[in-house]
Amino acid sequence: MGATAQKHRVAHPPERPLLVYDGDCGFCLLMVSRWREWLAGHIDDAPFQAAAERFPEISRDEFEQAVQLILPDGRVAGGAAAVFEAMSICGETPWVARLYRRFPFFATCADDAYSLVARNRTTFSRIARFLHGRDLSHPTFNLSGEIFFRLLGVIYLFAFLSLWSQVIGLAGEHGIVPAVRLMDAVRENHAGFWRLPTLCHFIGAGDSSLRLLCAAGTAASVLMMLGVLPVFSAFASWLIYLSICSVIEVFLNFQWDALLLETGFLAIFLPPMTLSLRWGAHSVRADRAGTARSTQFSRLARWLIVWLVFRMMFATGVVKLASGDAAWWNLTALTYHYWTQCLPPWTAWYFDKMPVWAHRLCCLIMFVIELAVPFLVFFPRRLRHFAAASFTALMIVILVSGNYGFFNLLTCVLCVPLVDDQWWRKLFPRSANVPNASPAAATRYFRRLAAPVLLLVFAMSWLPFTRAIVAAQAICGVAEPWRPAFPTWLIGLHNSVSPFRSINGYGLFAVMTKYRDEIILEGTNDGVTWLPYEFKWKPDDVKRRPPFSTPHMPRLDWQMWFAALGDIRGDPWLVNLIVRLLNGEPTVITLLGRNPFPEKPPRAIRAVAYGYHFTTFAERRETGAWWKRDGPPRDYCPPITLRDGKPGIFRPKR
């Protein structure tokens, strides 16, 4: 290796292009073994020790210094020129070969780089082994794509089943925030589908319509799991989930809802246009002429999923430091996290008891995973797999110490496309892959139509990510951070598609909450004795063991945590909740755990907020309580009663 293109021709060229390499060079053998997967069917290869006699026009020194590509017309290309020409013949990035031929500066840089590698073969061989492992074959992601697609169907299934059990109480005709009222207001303001993208424009927003959406979403997610009508089932799952989120925004406005929508949108363009996906060897079809047709997954869509993983993880780390919160900077945030998070399970009580040095070490590891490791997703196999393992490990720790619905599971699924087929075949040894088979005609046509859409999505994804870029520069002490300039039309396009919530910015736990208030709803019939309502998942009874809810996402319990951070003026839906309980609305009562007034609704309901904190080991041994209340309660919402069906302040007779 080491030279550039050759000027001479051979007198007896081969019938097919022939790539000749040094059979005694270990690095050459590694590279040819990697290239052979896409050379097959296009270019033959042979060591010069066996082929040199056929081509006396090429000296032994030239064979030893560089690979030689001998073409059927007798032309010979060597070194970088041979590599780029071979890639062009095989249909792999032909534009690079055109750059080499047309731009001398690029050709000079390529030749110098090739020569540098050639002079340091042993070093680069070790680097290649380190980056790729023992298997140096070109990575493929067909099996990986299929596993990801089916697992995403599982996540959708969790999301729809969770919503189905709550949707009527949350947004039914007599729910906390009726979707019917929202749709009436939308029609009065003549806002169409583009302003509020939901199928409720066409099927209504009553109880039966919401149940129908959840049922249809469940069916679509099952089709995704089974790999049936993959493009249609992915589109249906995304559209139905978007439709529900649009009409219940108060309870479905979390970052993991946005993450599921963005992931689901990209997944529409990932699978081939086929009736069904088949595992392993069944993923290869044959057309009428007997030509192999592979159900290859879109490389562009997969790359955008990898880009999404990077943006989500990196931005989540950046916002913590950019917030200026001292708890993140001095690594003490986790001393608050386990007891202040939204819905702590019982395991969080034990995590909270770790020593401060352990909390700080875990916080440091988390920052490494969120700020440094994301860049590894763009590197070769071993580093990319390390990133996937790191993200998954972080999500598992969060999963076992907190209740975040499907978020942690979804993030683990997003790591699947980082792992190539060569690794997955170890788990599924019967699976097969035919990377050189061309996709079916329908798939090729679908990909050509999808490519402009995906490229626009990539361009628009930089707009919300700009905040993370600027924040990262500020953290590094850049006095005048670089702010990417975007064309006006791209900003306008991004704003116009924002209601679809499929191109988002991310950043969780920017500021660590250092206190915990719990809102307790209490009812009374006499104004003297107040009995508490109990929720299913959030803390209220201090002796009840904090439960696990994952993968279920109890939307009302989550929203109660956010409400406790403010006051009743910022959460009018909480007044609606109280009114529904005063009316004895059964669909809302089912969202709660225990109703202290099973026979008849109380005359009045109030909301008070107590400070909550985990008990110590000694306190739990003595009292059996998981929680303790700090001090007297504060008034959150005054007692509300109904007069002629309308809410008012309750003033008991003395």
Summary of the structure (lengths in Angstrom):
residues: 654
radius of gyration: 30.5
end to end distance: 99.1
largest distance: 114.8
contacts: 2127
relative contact order: 0.09
helix: 55%
strand: 11%
